[in-house]
Amino acid sequence: MTFCKVLTLHDSFTASLVGELTVVRQNKPRQVLVSFQASRVGTFHATLNITFSDKSRPNNVQEFRVSRELRGRAALPDSPASNGDASNTSTVEDVMGSEEGTGITVSGDYGLDFDAESTQLDGSFTTETKEVVITKSSTTPTVTFKAARVSSTHDSVTE
């Protein structure tokens, strides 16, 4: 298994594309591994934006993006992980253009939830990793993976 590190802009979440090829092929799912490593007790929110390109489209709409909400909760043993403000917001898709007609499907429609607990004497938190699967149902058009970025929406802290 080969990992291709992708850009992350959030200190608690990271994303890595598994493999090296950028073309998304029919019947060959691609995975983006998303990890959550809390640095403190609290709730964390970020967005995973996966950008694709379809060169068969006009220049102004070749790129499209699929977004997934990331929610993390970090707690000490035997304490509540959050103050109840974790949202259940559905994903926002098609920010740059539509994936309609591309055959692309991305898992995690309602986002990804992570829970971490500090089990170490030094106060460090466990790391949790989840997989986002990208599939393609047709051979055409050719769609390429451009980028996966984690961006922060906001962090709230419960202590």
C-alpha beads as a LAMMPS data file, in Angstrom:
LAMMPS data file: protein, C-alpha beads

159 atoms
158 bonds

1 atom types
1 bond types

-500.0 500.0 xlo xhi
-500.0 500.0 ylo yhi
-500.0 500.0 zlo zhi

Masses

1 110.0

Atoms # bond

1 1 1 0.000 0.000 0.000
2 1 1 1.434 3.365 -1.037
3 1 1 0.459 6.627 0.624
4 1 1 0.471 9.986 -1.074
5 1 1 0.289 12.721 1.555
6 1 1 -2.150 15.467 0.698
7 1 1 -2.307 18.998 2.026
8 1 1 -3.771 19.514 5.485
9 1 1 -4.576 22.860 6.994
10 1 1 -5.826 21.712 10.374
11 1 1 -3.715 20.574 13.305
12 1 1 -6.137 17.886 14.567
13 1 1 -7.142 16.237 11.275
14 1 1 -4.923 14.901 8.491
15 1 1 -5.812 13.339 5.157
16 1 1 -3.782 10.982 2.953
17 1 1 -4.616 9.548 -0.451
18 1 1 -3.805 5.831 -0.677
19 1 1 -1.920 5.064 -3.905
20 1 1 -0.119 7.138 -6.478
21 1 1 -2.352 7.292 -9.545
22 1 1 -4.483 10.379 -9.931
23 1 1 -7.038 8.893 -12.367
24 1 1 -10.192 7.523 -10.722
25 1 1 -11.027 4.288 -12.576
26 1 1 -14.202 2.249 -12.775
27 1 1 -14.233 -0.728 -10.346
28 1 1 -11.004 0.467 -8.656
29 1 1 -12.036 2.361 -5.514
30 1 1 -9.664 4.991 -4.141
31 1 1 -9.296 5.728 -0.446
32 1 1 -8.554 8.894 1.440
33 1 1 -7.536 8.122 5.025
34 1 1 -8.586 10.783 7.510
35 1 1 -6.974 10.755 10.961
36 1 1 -7.945 12.633 14.096
37 1 1 -5.322 13.373 16.769
38 1 1 -6.528 15.738 19.469
39 1 1 -4.096 17.980 21.285
40 1 1 -6.519 18.908 24.068
41 1 1 -9.937 18.086 25.510
42 1 1 -12.772 19.508 23.426
43 1 1 -14.720 19.306 20.213
44 1 1 -13.161 19.880 16.803
45 1 1 -14.780 20.686 13.472
46 1 1 -13.195 20.799 10.029
47 1 1 -14.060 20.119 6.400
48 1 1 -12.439 17.640 4.027
49 1 1 -12.571 19.051 0.483
50 1 1 -11.757 16.578 -2.298
51 1 1 -11.210 18.243 -5.677
52 1 1 -11.530 16.392 -8.990
53 1 1 -11.052 17.396 -12.610
54 1 1 -13.046 16.350 -15.690
55 1 1 -11.201 17.615 -18.803
56 1 1 -14.196 16.802 -21.029
57 1 1 -16.037 19.824 -19.584
58 1 1 -15.618 23.450 -20.632
59 1 1 -12.623 25.180 -18.977
60 1 1 -14.693 27.143 -16.459
61 1 1 -16.319 24.010 -14.958
62 1 1 -13.643 21.307 -15.272
63 1 1 -12.982 21.129 -11.530
64 1 1 -15.572 20.037 -9.006
65 1 1 -15.320 19.475 -5.286
66 1 1 -16.983 17.102 -2.839
67 1 1 -16.862 18.117 0.824
68 1 1 -17.302 16.088 3.978
69 1 1 -17.734 17.489 7.487
70 1 1 -15.251 16.205 10.071
71 1 1 -16.260 16.170 13.736
72 1 1 -13.916 15.130 16.524
73 1 1 -14.419 14.840 20.266
74 1 1 -11.610 14.394 22.783
75 1 1 -12.204 13.564 26.423
76 1 1 -10.493 12.377 29.544
77 1 1 -11.547 8.937 30.824
78 1 1 -14.980 8.938 32.497
79 1 1 -15.848 12.474 31.373
80 1 1 -18.230 13.666 28.656
81 1 1 -16.530 14.114 25.285
82 1 1 -18.402 17.210 24.247
83 1 1 -20.845 19.785 25.449
84 1 1 -23.487 18.636 22.971
85 1 1 -22.711 21.175 20.258
86 1 1 -21.619 18.619 17.667
87 1 1 -23.711 19.188 14.599
88 1 1 -25.331 16.608 12.399
89 1 1 -25.143 18.745 9.308
90 1 1 -25.208 17.004 5.985
91 1 1 -22.304 17.427 3.612
92 1 1 -22.014 20.377 1.268
93 1 1 -21.191 19.215 -2.245
94 1 1 -20.572 20.794 -5.622
95 1 1 -18.939 23.961 -4.301
96 1 1 -16.982 24.519 -7.517
97 1 1 -19.163 22.579 -9.941
98 1 1 -21.247 19.444 -10.130
99 1 1 -20.033 15.860 -10.141
100 1 1 -23.209 14.986 -12.027
101 1 1 -22.472 12.871 -15.076
102 1 1 -18.987 11.882 -13.894
103 1 1 -19.944 8.593 -12.218
104 1 1 -18.070 9.648 -9.067
105 1 1 -19.410 8.666 -5.634
106 1 1 -17.739 9.621 -2.348
107 1 1 -18.648 7.850 0.914
108 1 1 -19.464 9.611 4.173
109 1 1 -22.527 11.562 3.057
110 1 1 -23.188 12.808 6.592
111 1 1 -19.583 13.467 7.507
112 1 1 -17.167 11.585 9.727
113 1 1 -17.296 11.417 13.526
114 1 1 -14.175 10.742 15.582
115 1 1 -13.796 10.079 19.307
116 1 1 -10.483 10.149 21.157
117 1 1 -9.771 9.461 24.792
118 1 1 -6.667 10.176 26.762
119 1 1 -5.439 6.845 28.074
120 1 1 -1.833 7.849 28.601
121 1 1 -0.384 9.253 31.796
122 1 1 1.172 12.079 29.775
123 1 1 -2.266 13.280 28.644
124 1 1 -1.844 12.365 24.960
125 1 1 -4.894 11.196 23.034
126 1 1 -5.437 8.125 20.901
127 1 1 -5.422 8.608 17.112
128 1 1 -8.480 7.455 15.187
129 1 1 -8.402 6.906 11.415
130 1 1 -11.366 6.508 9.073
131 1 1 -11.594 5.869 5.363
132 1 1 -13.415 7.881 2.701
133 1 1 -13.958 5.729 -0.397
134 1 1 -14.117 7.213 -3.894
135 1 1 -15.754 5.024 -6.547
136 1 1 -16.549 5.501 -10.228
137 1 1 -19.483 3.784 -11.910
138 1 1 -18.556 4.449 -15.564
139 1 1 -15.479 4.425 -17.793
140 1 1 -16.150 7.873 -19.237
141 1 1 -15.494 10.668 -18.690
142 1 1 -11.927 10.486 -17.361
143 1 1 -11.892 12.029 -13.893
144 1 1 -8.675 12.782 -12.022
145 1 1 -8.062 13.367 -8.350
146 1 1 -6.586 16.865 -7.885
147 1 1 -6.367 17.488 -4.139
148 1 1 -7.716 16.728 -0.683
149 1 1 -7.565 19.533 1.829
150 1 1 -8.676 19.737 5.422
151 1 1 -9.756 23.203 6.427
152 1 1 -10.944 24.401 9.787
153 1 1 -14.443 25.703 10.187
154 1 1 -14.016 26.444 13.900
155 1 1 -12.910 24.733 17.087
156 1 1 -14.807 24.803 20.313
157 1 1 -13.309 23.691 23.575
158 1 1 -14.904 21.930 26.511
159 1 1 -12.720 21.628 29.583

Bonds

1 1 1 2
2 1 2 3
3 1 3 4
4 1 4 5
5 1 5 6
6 1 6 7
7 1 7 8
8 1 8 9
9 1 9 10
10 1 10 11
11 1 11 12
12 1 12 13
13 1 13 14
14 1 14 15
15 1 15 16
16 1 16 17
17 1 17 18
18 1 18 19
19 1 19 20
20 1 20 21
21 1 21 22
22 1 22 23
23 1 23 24
24 1 24 25
25 1 25 26
26 1 26 27
27 1 27 28
28 1 28 29
29 1 29 30
30 1 30 31
31 1 31 32
32 1 32 33
33 1 33 34
34 1 34 35
35 1 35 36
36 1 36 37
37 1 37 38
38 1 38 39
39 1 39 40
40 1 40 41
41 1 41 42
42 1 42 43
43 1 43 44
44 1 44 45
45 1 45 46
46 1 46 47
47 1 47 48
48 1 48 49
49 1 49 50
50 1 50 51
51 1 51 52
52 1 52 53
53 1 53 54
54 1 54 55
55 1 55 56
56 1 56 57
57 1 57 58
58 1 58 59
59 1 59 60
60 1 60 61
61 1 61 62
62 1 62 63
63 1 63 64
64 1 64 65
65 1 65 66
66 1 66 67
67 1 67 68
68 1 68 69
69 1 69 70
70 1 70 71
71 1 71 72
72 1 72 73
73 1 73 74
74 1 74 75
75 1 75 76
76 1 76 77
77 1 77 78
78 1 78 79
79 1 79 80
80 1 80 81
81 1 81 82
82 1 82 83
83 1 83 84
84 1 84 85
85 1 85 86
86 1 86 87
87 1 87 88
88 1 88 89
89 1 89 90
90 1 90 91
91 1 91 92
92 1 92 93
93 1 93 94
94 1 94 95
95 1 95 96
96 1 96 97
97 1 97 98
98 1 98 99
99 1 99 100
100 1 100 101
101 1 101 102
102 1 102 103
103 1 103 104
104 1 104 105
105 1 105 106
106 1 106 107
107 1 107 108
108 1 108 109
109 1 109 110
110 1 110 111
111 1 111 112
112 1 112 113
113 1 113 114
114 1 114 115
115 1 115 116
116 1 116 117
117 1 117 118
118 1 118 119
119 1 119 120
120 1 120 121
121 1 121 122
122 1 122 123
123 1 123 124
124 1 124 125
125 1 125 126
126 1 126 127
127 1 127 128
128 1 128 129
129 1 129 130
130 1 130 131
131 1 131 132
132 1 132 133
133 1 133 134
134 1 134 135
135 1 135 136
136 1 136 137
137 1 137 138
138 1 138 139
139 1 139 140
140 1 140 141
141 1 141 142
142 1 142 143
143 1 143 144
144 1 144 145
145 1 145 146
146 1 146 147
147 1 147 148
148 1 148 149
149 1 149 150
150 1 150 151
151 1 151 152
152 1 152 153
153 1 153 154
154 1 154 155
155 1 155 156
156 1 156 157
157 1 157 158
158 1 158 159
